[in-house]
């Protein structure tokens, strides 16, 4: 069972992470146009149909989030 103190600490850390991601997108959004268009991302565009499945982007995000979570876990 999660104690109230731990849940509060988790929510504060989650909020800080969301704010940092928002600031990165706000200030560097124009420089991140390559993100989501990496080799390995599947794009199918036809006349009346569009399909997009960003496999490579999801793998990179998963690795980055895993590293960040492990770093945070070590400090707390």
MARTIVO-575925 format. One record per residue: residue number from 1; residue in three letters; z, x, y of N, C-alpha, C, O in turn. Coordinates in nm, 3 decimals. Atoms other than C-alpha are relative to their C-alpha. Layout:
N
(kolba NUM,"ALA",(Z,X,Y),(Z,X,Y),(Z,X,Y),(Z,X,Y));
...
This chain:
76
(kolba 1,"UNK",(0.000,0.084,-0.118),(0.000,0.000,0.000),(0.000,0.089,0.125),(0.075,0.185,0.133));
(kolba 2,"UNK",(0.010,-0.078,-0.123),(-0.094,0.133,0.341),(0.113,-0.041,0.095),(0.134,-0.159,0.121));
(kolba 3,"UNK",(-0.104,0.028,-0.097),(0.192,0.163,0.583),(-0.065,-0.034,0.134),(-0.180,0.003,0.158));
(kolba 4,"UNK",(0.054,0.039,-0.130),(0.144,0.022,0.932),(-0.034,0.121,0.085),(-0.133,0.119,0.159));
(kolba 5,"UNK",(0.025,-0.120,-0.080),(0.164,0.367,1.088),(-0.131,0.066,-0.043),(-0.210,0.108,0.042));
(kolba 6,"UNK",(0.123,-0.060,0.048),(-0.113,0.502,0.867),(-0.121,-0.084,0.036),(-0.226,-0.029,0.071));
(kolba 7,"UNK",(0.112,0.087,-0.036),(-0.335,0.201,0.932),(-0.032,0.014,0.148),(-0.149,0.016,0.186));
(kolba 8,"UNK",(0.022,-0.018,-0.143),(-0.287,0.243,1.306),(-0.066,0.133,0.030),(-0.156,0.141,0.114));
(kolba 9,"UNK",(0.059,-0.133,-0.020),(-0.369,0.613,1.287),(-0.147,-0.002,-0.042),(-0.233,0.055,0.025));
(kolba 10,"UNK",(0.137,0.011,0.048),(-0.681,0.533,1.086),(-0.088,-0.074,0.102),(-0.200,-0.032,0.129));
(kolba 11,"UNK",(0.076,0.075,-0.098),(-0.795,0.275,1.343),(-0.026,0.080,0.127),(-0.134,0.069,0.186));
(kolba 12,"UNK",(0.019,-0.084,-0.118),(-0.743,0.518,1.631),(-0.108,0.105,-0.027),(-0.195,0.127,0.057));
(kolba 13,"UNK",(0.101,-0.101,0.035),(-0.946,0.788,1.454),(-0.138,-0.064,-0.011),(-0.236,-0.007,0.036));
(kolba 14,"UNK",(0.127,0.070,0.012),(-1.218,0.537,1.368),(-0.056,-0.036,0.138),(-0.176,-0.024,0.161));
(kolba 15,"UNK",(0.043,0.032,-0.136),(-1.232,0.425,1.732),(-0.052,0.122,0.073),(-0.152,0.113,0.144));
(kolba 16,"UNK",(0.045,-0.124,-0.065),(-1.263,0.784,1.854),(-0.136,0.041,-0.054),(-0.223,0.083,0.022));
(kolba 17,"UNK",(0.128,-0.035,0.061),(-1.547,0.847,1.608),(-0.111,-0.091,0.054),(-0.220,-0.043,0.083));
(kolba 18,"UNK",(0.100,0.094,-0.052),(-1.730,0.533,1.726),(-0.034,0.033,0.145),(-0.150,0.027,0.184));
(kolba 19,"UNK",(0.025,-0.037,-0.140),(-1.689,0.638,2.091),(-0.085,0.126,0.009),(-0.177,0.132,0.090));
(kolba 20,"UNK",(0.078,-0.124,-0.001),(-1.822,0.988,2.018),(-0.145,-0.028,-0.040),(-0.237,0.024,0.023));
(kolba 21,"UNK",(0.136,0.034,0.041),(-2.125,0.846,1.834),(-0.072,-0.075,0.111),(-0.189,-0.049,0.138));
(kolba 22,"UNK",(0.059,0.074,-0.111),(-2.188,0.605,2.121),(-0.039,0.091,0.115),(-0.146,0.075,0.174));
(kolba 23,"UNK",(0.032,-0.094,-0.107),(-2.173,0.887,2.376),(-0.119,0.088,-0.036),(-0.204,0.117,0.049));
(kolba 24,"UNK",(0.114,-0.082,0.045),(-2.413,1.100,2.171),(-0.130,-0.079,0.013),(-0.229,-0.027,0.064));
(kolba 25,"UNK",(0.120,0.083,-0.009),(-2.663,0.814,2.147),(-0.035,-0.029,0.146),(-0.153,-0.029,0.182));
(kolba 26,"UNK",(0.025,0.033,-0.141),(-2.624,0.728,2.517),(-0.061,0.119,0.075),(-0.159,0.103,0.147));
(kolba 27,"UNK",(0.045,-0.115,-0.078),(-2.671,1.080,2.653),(-0.115,0.076,-0.065),(-0.196,0.137,0.006));
(kolba 28,"UNK",(0.103,-0.078,0.068),(-2.899,1.233,2.387),(-0.097,-0.087,-0.079),(-0.166,-0.036,-0.168));
(kolba 29,"UNK",(0.086,0.092,0.075),(-3.088,0.926,2.262),(-0.146,0.037,0.004),(-0.217,0.019,-0.095));
(kolba 30,"UNK",(0.140,-0.038,-0.011),(-3.422,1.052,2.391),(-0.033,0.122,-0.085),(-0.147,0.139,-0.127));
(kolba 31,"UNK",(0.023,-0.120,0.079),(-3.380,1.379,2.202),(0.019,-0.023,-0.149),(-0.002,0.069,-0.229));
(kolba 32,"UNK",(-0.023,0.030,0.141),(-3.300,1.206,1.873),(-0.112,-0.084,-0.061),(-0.090,-0.151,-0.162));
(kolba 33,"UNK",(0.110,0.082,0.051),(-3.641,1.041,1.822),(-0.045,0.042,-0.139),(-0.103,-0.038,-0.212));
(kolba 34,"UNK",(0.037,-0.050,0.133),(-3.699,1.258,1.512),(0.090,-0.057,-0.108),(0.051,-0.065,-0.225));
(kolba 35,"UNK",(-0.097,0.049,0.098),(-3.391,1.111,1.345),(-0.044,-0.139,-0.046),(-0.057,-0.230,0.035));
(kolba 36,"UNK",(0.055,0.124,0.054),(-3.513,0.833,1.117),(-0.147,0.012,-0.031),(-0.205,-0.077,-0.093));
(kolba 37,"UNK",(0.140,-0.027,0.030),(-3.861,0.982,1.097),(-0.014,0.132,-0.073),(-0.108,0.208,-0.050));
(kolba 38,"UNK",(-0.001,-0.126,0.073),(-3.780,1.268,0.862),(-0.093,-0.008,-0.121),(-0.123,-0.117,-0.169));
(kolba 39,"UNK",(0.076,0.002,0.124),(-3.994,1.374,0.567),(0.087,-0.056,-0.113),(0.203,-0.017,-0.128));
(kolba 40,"UNK",(-0.076,0.064,0.106),(-3.885,1.164,0.272),(0.039,-0.143,0.035),(0.076,-0.220,-0.053));
(kolba 41,"UNK",(-0.023,0.138,-0.042),(-3.830,0.848,0.477),(-0.126,-0.081,-0.033),(-0.237,-0.040,0.002));
(kolba 42,"UNK",(0.114,0.080,0.043),(-4.052,0.574,0.336),(-0.036,-0.101,0.108),(0.048,-0.179,0.153));
(kolba 43,"UNK",(0.054,0.096,-0.097),(-4.268,0.380,0.583),(-0.128,-0.058,-0.055),(-0.221,0.015,-0.090));
(kolba 44,"UNK",(0.121,0.069,0.040),(-4.522,0.123,0.480),(-0.030,-0.102,0.109),(0.049,-0.194,0.133));
(kolba 45,"UNK",(0.040,0.093,-0.106),(-4.705,-0.056,0.760),(-0.138,-0.055,-0.033),(-0.236,0.020,-0.043));
(kolba 46,"UNK",(0.127,0.068,0.023),(-4.976,-0.310,0.688),(-0.018,-0.105,0.108),(0.064,-0.115,0.200));
(kolba 47,"UNK",(0.032,0.097,-0.105),(-5.128,-0.589,0.890),(0.114,-0.097,0.029),(0.152,-0.111,0.146));
(kolba 48,"UNK",(-0.107,0.099,-0.019),(-4.853,-0.849,0.840),(0.129,0.042,-0.068),(0.215,-0.043,-0.095));
(kolba 49,"UNK",(-0.115,-0.042,0.078),(-4.593,-0.637,0.666),(0.044,0.140,0.044),(-0.039,0.230,0.061));
(kolba 50,"UNK",(-0.057,-0.131,-0.030),(-4.362,-0.350,0.759),(0.121,0.021,-0.089),(0.205,-0.067,-0.104));
(kolba 51,"UNK",(-0.113,-0.036,0.085),(-4.122,-0.175,0.525),(0.043,0.140,0.038),(-0.040,0.231,0.048));
(kolba 52,"UNK",(-0.054,-0.130,-0.040),(-3.895,0.112,0.623),(0.127,0.026,-0.079),(0.221,-0.054,-0.075));
(kolba 53,"UNK",(-0.116,-0.037,0.079),(-3.648,0.288,0.394),(0.030,0.147,0.024),(-0.034,0.234,-0.035));
(kolba 54,"UNK",(-0.028,-0.139,-0.040),(-3.492,0.604,0.546),(0.088,0.075,-0.100),(0.206,0.096,-0.075));
(kolba 55,"UNK",(-0.077,-0.067,0.106),(-3.386,0.786,0.228),(0.059,0.131,0.051),(0.180,0.153,0.039));
(kolba 56,"UNK",(-0.047,-0.131,-0.045),(-3.363,1.135,0.380),(0.105,-0.014,0.109),(0.206,0.057,0.108));
(kolba 57,"UNK",(-0.096,0.022,-0.108),(-3.183,1.009,0.690),(0.134,-0.046,-0.056),(0.239,0.000,-0.010));
(kolba 58,"UNK",(-0.125,0.048,0.058),(-2.925,0.826,0.477),(0.073,0.111,-0.076),(0.196,0.117,-0.073));
(kolba 59,"UNK",(-0.064,-0.111,0.072),(-2.862,1.136,0.262),(0.066,0.095,0.100),(0.179,0.138,0.078));
(kolba 60,"UNK",(-0.057,-0.089,-0.102),(-2.808,1.352,0.574),(0.123,-0.063,0.063),(0.224,0.006,0.080));
(kolba 61,"UNK",(-0.117,0.068,-0.056),(-2.573,1.093,0.726),(0.116,-0.001,-0.098),(0.231,0.017,-0.058));
(kolba 62,"UNK",(-0.105,0.002,0.101),(-2.381,1.068,0.401),(0.069,0.136,-0.011),(0.191,0.143,-0.019));
(kolba 63,"UNK",(-0.058,-0.135,0.008),(-2.332,1.446,0.381),(0.084,0.029,0.124),(0.195,0.080,0.113));
(kolba 64,"UNK",(-0.075,-0.024,-0.125),(-2.227,1.467,0.749),(0.130,-0.078,0.004),(0.234,-0.023,0.040));
(kolba 65,"UNK",(-0.121,0.081,-0.001),(-1.980,1.181,0.717),(0.102,0.049,-0.103),(0.222,0.047,-0.077));
(kolba 66,"UNK",(-0.091,-0.054,0.101),(-1.835,1.329,0.398),(0.071,0.125,0.051),(0.191,0.142,0.029));
(kolba 67,"UNK",(-0.059,-0.123,-0.055),(-1.780,1.664,0.570),(0.102,-0.034,0.109),(0.211,0.023,0.112));
(kolba 68,"UNK",(-0.091,0.040,-0.108),(-1.622,1.498,0.875),(0.127,-0.061,-0.057),(0.237,-0.030,-0.011));
(kolba 69,"UNK",(-0.118,0.064,0.061),(-1.391,1.287,0.658),(0.088,0.103,-0.069),(0.211,0.094,-0.060));
(kolba 70,"UNK",(-0.081,-0.104,0.065),(-1.282,1.591,0.456),(0.073,0.087,0.102),(0.187,0.126,0.079));
(kolba 71,"UNK",(-0.065,-0.078,-0.105),(-1.209,1.785,0.775),(0.117,-0.077,0.058),(0.225,-0.021,0.077));
(kolba 72,"UNK",(-0.107,0.083,-0.055),(-1.005,1.497,0.917),(0.114,-0.013,-0.102),(0.231,-0.010,-0.065));
(kolba 73,"UNK",(-0.102,0.015,0.105),(-0.824,1.456,0.584),(0.087,0.126,-0.011),(0.207,0.116,-0.037));
(kolba 74,"UNK",(-0.078,-0.125,0.008),(-0.719,1.824,0.586),(0.102,0.010,0.111),(0.212,0.062,0.090));
(kolba 75,"UNK",(-0.091,-0.011,-0.114),(-0.561,1.795,0.930),(0.108,-0.107,-0.002),(0.212,-0.090,0.061));
(kolba 76,"UNK",(-0.098,0.108,0.004),(-0.377,1.470,0.854),(0.049,-0.014,-0.138),(0.133,-0.100,-0.165));
